[in-house]
Amino acid sequence: MLYLNKSFSILKNFLILKFVSSLFFLSAYAQDLHTFNHNGVEREYYLHLPESLPTGSPLVFVFHGYGSNASNIMGYSNMNDVADENNFAVCYPQGTTDIYGERFWNVGYEFHSSETVDDLGFILELSQFLEMQYFISRNNIFSTGMSNGGDFSYLIACEAFYRFQAIAPVAGTMMTWIFNSCQPNEPLSVFEIHGTNDNITLWEGDIDNSEGWGSYMGINSIINFWEEQNNCQLFSSDTLENESTSDGSFIVSETYSNCIYSNVVRLYKIINGGHDWPGAFGNMDIDSSEEIWEFFEQNMIFETIGDVNFDSLINVQDLLHTIDYINSVDQFYFLYDFDQDFDVNSMDVIAMIDYLFNF
């Protein structure tokens, strides 16, 4: 009987989520669906590149929720519009289908115990491919996502912290097994947007797995974890302007700052908010995609061609790094391309020497 109750609860909540996301399916952008082979599996993704995208631009991954798809979240998030206004690339990967025929990201839900798909490996390889193919910044890669996509962003923060600069889950959580095993050597900035009345990803978590998704943490515990990981020293709280009084909710912003690496941990607590992407459905006081990009932009590493050790100087140390790179790495990265001919070779060393002597 307990198993049946859990199954019914999962089904009920899933149908609600699927209905809401389907409302925005028709608004998705007309984009080509790309394929990428990872470990013999044909994976899919959408990619949006603003016109005249500068070399070294940031890349934002946007992950859909359970039972949804890349086209849906591309439509309702309107992240493409934000990208066009701010010159960054956006990738919407597609999850594989589970035994129920629903797309998902593998974060260890109870009913996915037999799933073995390596989503993290797929995203790491895809990010490297996009970096090389479109001259994307290696240091400014970000992750956001809705629900299951937000859960996956937390897995990225724990297991791929060396590749991503910040994450911004929406209605996401950390599965207990991820929470307990998470030990990032270099913790990154985290921005969670979450409704206190979320009936799918519960604000207080579900340690006992009463809902059947698997054990997961409460939002306060998650934020406290990342605040401690980042050794943040300052805390501030503010109530945002309630611009839409008809949605029955308002937002309290909680920010932990003065952290290591100048990181920031932020929570938008949507009081009375549900399982929503604010600005698209649910709370309408903010545009989540705009808020997310603003957070990512504040956490960017600003890069200068030639300054390969990021000390804001171009000097002999950069020259030595460039020589080592040419001798040991057989791939293109734009920061080493000092003569900007889209190739990294001995001519870049000569151009850098000439620059240093003339400087």
Order of alpha helices (4+ residues) and beta strands (2+ residues): alpha-beta-beta-beta-alpha-alpha-beta-beta-beta-alpha-beta-alpha-beta-alpha-beta-alpha-beta-beta-beta-alpha-alpha-alpha
